[in-house]
Amino acid sequence: MNVSLGSGRSWYVLHTKPKQEERAAKNLNAWRVDTFVPRIPSRKSSSGTEALFPGYIFAFCNDEMLFRKLAFTRGVVHVVSFGGKPASVSDDLIEAIRARCGSNVASAPAAFQRGDLVVIRSGAFRDLIGIFERETPDHERVRILLNTLTYSARIEFPRSQVSVFSEADGRKTL
């Protein structure tokens, strides 16, 4: 771990309440903070996963946000620090953890706000842009309003197939 407080964004380690890694990540995503919750196949169940580092998650942000919001987010106990300074983690270490977890890596899904423009990333509707309406009660799927020249439809998609639309997605029309 690097102990530094640069002006740019870095990965930081956050200590969470017991078994609240996903809750903390979801709440941080609501602040538009990127999170990483490494997961591995569960030792207790053949069908699930568990946190690689129980009680800890990673957040990618700048120092100012770290002090203002992260430490006071529901599910977060404190920012891991050494000598009173938050400990940053190198991008290389994060990538090494991602590589070791393989396909079991799970970042908390991005938080969507009603009315957000979103883009479908895979499947039959790939690259179509819609408007986020709501997520399903199980938080696994999202409902999106798709508008075309001839009709409008409300369709549910797996959450993992949808992301917030950005300028990098190009100038597509609704």
N, C-alpha and C positions, 0 to 999 in steps of 0.2 A: 504494500500500500504506500502511496505517496502522501505525504502530509504537505498540502499546499493550498493556497487560497488565491488562485489566479483570477483574472477578470473574465475568462471564458467559461464555457460549460464543461463540466467534468462529471464522472460517475462517483457517487457517494454511497456509503453503506448506511442503511437505516435499520435500527433495531425495532422490531414490531412486537405487539402484544402476542401472547401464545396463540398459535394457529390462526393468526389474522394477517398473514402475508398478502393474500389476495384482496382482503378488504382494504388494507393500507394502499396497495397498488391501485385499486379502483378509485379510491379517494384522491390519490395523487394524480391519476389520469384526468380527473375532473378539473384539476388545476392546470391541465395541459402539460404535465411533467411526464416524460418518458420513463418507464420503469422496466425492470428486468427481474423476473422471479424464476430462477432456474429450478426446473423440476426433473425428477427422475422417476422411473417406474416404482410403484409402491412395493414395499417389502411385505406389507400386510394384506394387500389385495392384488390379484392378478389383472384387474381391469382398470386400475386408477394410477395416479401419480401422486407424488408427495414432494414437498420442498426439499431441494438439495441442502439448503442452509436454513433449517427451521428457525423461525424468529428473525430472519434477516432478508432484506430485499435491496436492490440497487436502484438508484434514481439518478437520472441524467439532467443536470440543471446548473444554473449559475449560483455563485455564492450568495447573492442577495436573496434569491428565492429560498435558498437553503435555510436561512435564518428567519425569514418572514413567514413562510408557509409550511415547509416540510415538517419541522419539528412540532408543529401544532396540528397536524393532520390526524384525523381519527384513525386509530390502528397503529400509529407510530409512537414508540416510546421515546426514542431520542436518536440523534444523529451520532454515529460512531465517531469518536474523536480521540486524538492523542495529544496530550499537552494542551488541552483546551481548544485545539484546532480540528475541524472536520477532516477526516482522512479521505482523500480522493483515491480512486482506483483507476489504474491505467486502462485505456481502451484495449490494449493487447491482452490483459488479464480477462476482461469481459469477453473478448472474442474467444479466448482459450476455453473459458467456461461454457460458452455457447457451443463450441465444437465438441467438447466432451459430452455434453448433454445430448448432442445429435438432434434427432427429430423430436425429442421430448422437451425441448426448450419451450417455455411458455411465458411470453410477456403478457402482462395484463392488457386486456383489450382497451383501446382508446375509448374515452368517454365521449358520447355524442350528446349534443344539445338539440332539442326540438327545433327544426328549421335548418339545421346544418346541411350544406351541400355535401353529398357523399358520392363515392365512386365504387362500383362493384369491381372487385379485383380478379374474379375468376368465375368460371361457369358460363352458361349460355348467355347471360346478360353482361359479360365482361366489358369493361370500359364505359358502360352506361352510367349516367349521372342522375341522381335522384335527390329527394329531400327526406332527411331522417324524420320519422314521426315518433317512434317509441321502440323500446326493447320489450321482448316477451318476458313474462314473469320469471322464467328460468334463466334469463340473461344469456342464453345461448344464441338467440336469433333476434333480428331487428326488423321492424316494419318500415318500408321505404315507399314513398310516392314517386312513381316513375311517370314522367310526362313525355309523350311523343306528339308528332303532328296530328295524329288521328284519335288518340285516346289517352286516358290516364288510368293507372292501375296501382293499387296498393299491394305490395308483394313482400313476403317475409324471406329473409336470407340468413344463412348462418353468419353470425357476427364476424367470424374470421375472414369472410369474403368481402367485407366492407371497410372502407377507410374514409377519413375526411378528405374531401376534394381539395387539391392545392393547385397553384399555378403550374407546378411541374406536370400536372396531368393534362395540360394543354387547354386550348380554348374550345371546348365542346359545348354544344347547346343542349338545353333541356328539352 
